[in-house]
Amino acid sequence: MSKTLLSPMNSRVGMAAVWFVLVAVAVIGRLWQPTWQGQPLWNATPLAGVALAAGAVFGRTLLAASVPVAALAISNAALPSYGSWAMAAVVFAATAWPVLLAQFMGSGRWMAVLGGALASSLVFFLTTNFACWALTDMYPHTAAGLGQCFAAALPFYRWMPVGDLAWTAVIFGAMKAVSARWSAACRLTAPETT
């Protein structure tokens, strides 16, 4: 996705609005737990899509990373803690890394965007569960214990790729639609030159 996705809105006010909307979508989506046939769809949140979108929209990496980090920090106020600062650091890093991935997605081809969503899911699953195994005493610190940790985490991963794909498609689709409407509105209101 190019850095000019919302180029007509590159004013500070426009970019601040985009920042707040992305954070709000991530917070609300993280706190809302969807269900399917009475079962919770664990980890089907917009965080990966929001992080990828922030990486695609904002030119500065730290500004872009502040979107998923702020959303995670705000929503964590209503959710259980991670148990340690080290585990929290791993979760925050795994949530923010799609910002860097977005910088390598090219011009915003849909296959790259959706591939980025799937990669985000997989990296989050691998890093956070490896950290759980390494930083806690929940599982033996052996290869078998690591396997048990990943096996126990599979039900929580089951819906994550689906959620990441769906949310990413919705977020990028909405941004493209808003950008197109904004561009059309700017063309209609621009003074004619002769």
N, C-alpha and C positions, 0 to 999 in steps of 0.2 A: 504494500500500500504506500503510495507516495506521500511525502510530507505535506503535499499540497492538497490533500483530500478535502480539506475545508478552507482552501486558500482564500475565498472571498471573506472568510470570517477571521482572518489573521490579526484582527485588532485585539488588544489586550482584553477588552470586555468580551468579545466573542470567544476567545480561547479560554478565559476564566469560566464562561458559561459551559463550554464543552467539558472542562475539568470537573465542575460541580455536577453536571449531569452524569458523567461516567462514574464518579464516586457514588452518587445517589443510586444509580442502577445496580452497582455492585453491592452496596449495603443492603438494599431492599431485597435483591435477589438472593443474597446469602442468608438473610434472616428468614425469608419465606422458604419453607420446606415443602416442595411438591410431593404428592403421593400418586401412586399408580395402583389401583385395585386394593386400596387400603394400606399399602406398604410405602414407606418413605423412599424417595429417590435420592439416596445419600450423595452428597457432593455434586448435585446437578445445579451448579451456581454460575453466575456470569463472570466470575473473577478472571478466568483465562481470556475470555472475549474482551473484557474491559482492558486488561493489561496489553493484549495485542493491539487493540484500537488506540490506546494511549501511546504505544510505541510507534504506531503509524502516523498519528496526528501531530504529536509534539516533537519539535526538532531537537530538544535537549533531553538526554537520557534520564537525568535526575528528575526533571520535571515530569516526564512520562512515568517514571517509577513511583513518583509520589502518589499517583492515582490509585494503583492497587494497594500500596502500603497504607494510605489513609483509609481506604475502604475496609481493609482488614482490621486496622486498629479501631475504627468506629464500631464495626459489627462485633468485634471481640468483647465489647463492653456488655453484650447481652448473651455471650456464649461461654462455655467452660474454658478454663485456662489450659495451657499446653503442658503444665507440670514443671517446666524449667525454662530458663532464658535461652539455653542452647537449642531446645526443641522449637521455641518460638522463633528464633533466628532462622532455623532451617525452613520453617513454614513460610515466613515472610520472604525469604530468598526464593523459594520455589514458586511463590505466588507472583513475585515481581520479575522473574527471569523472562517471561514471554515478551516483556518490553524490549529486551535485547534481540529476541528472536524476530520480532516485527521489523527490525532494521535490516534483516536479511531476506525479507519476503519479497523484495522486488517491487514491481509496480502495482501490486494489489490484485494479482490474479487469484481467482476464487480457489483454485487448487492449492496455492501456496498458503492462503489464509486458513483454509480448513485443515491443511496439513499442520500448520502451526498450532491449531487448536488441539489436534490429536497429540502432537509432540508435547504440548503443555501438560496434558493429562498424564501422559506416561512419565514424564520427568517428575511431576509432583508426586505421583504414586511411588516411584522408585526412591526418590530422595527422602521423603518424609517417613516412609516405612523403614528404610535403612537406618535413619536417625533414631526411630523408635526402638529398633533392635539394639543399636549401638549405645544409646544414651540412657536406657532404662533397664530394669531387671525383669521385665515382663517375659522375656524369652532368653534361653541359654545363649551365651555368646559363642555359638558354634555355627557351622554351616547348616545343621539341622534346625537350630533355633531361628536362623535367618529365614529358612524356608517356611517354618511355622508362622513367622511374623507376616511374610508376604501372603501366605495362604489365608490367614485370619483377616487380612485387609481386603481381600478380593471382593467381598460383598459391598464394601464402601467404594470400591473402584468401579463396580459394575455400571453405574449410571453416569460416572464422571465424564467419559468420552462423549456420551450422547448429549449430556448437558452442555459440555464445552462446544461441541459442534453446533448445536441448536442456538445457544446464546451468541456465539461468534457470528453465525450467519445473520441473526436478527440485528445485532449491533452494527455490523459492517453494512448490511443492507439499509438500515435506518440512516447511517451516516452518509451513504451515497445518495439516498433520496433527499436528505436535508441539504446536502451540498449542491445537488442539481437544482433544487427549488431556489436556494439562495442565489446561485449563479444566474438563474433565469430572472429572478426579481431584480438583481443588480443590473442586468442588461436592460430591463424594461424601464428602470428609473434613471439610468445614466443619461447625461445630457448628450444631445446629438452634436457631432462635430462636422463641420462642412469644409 
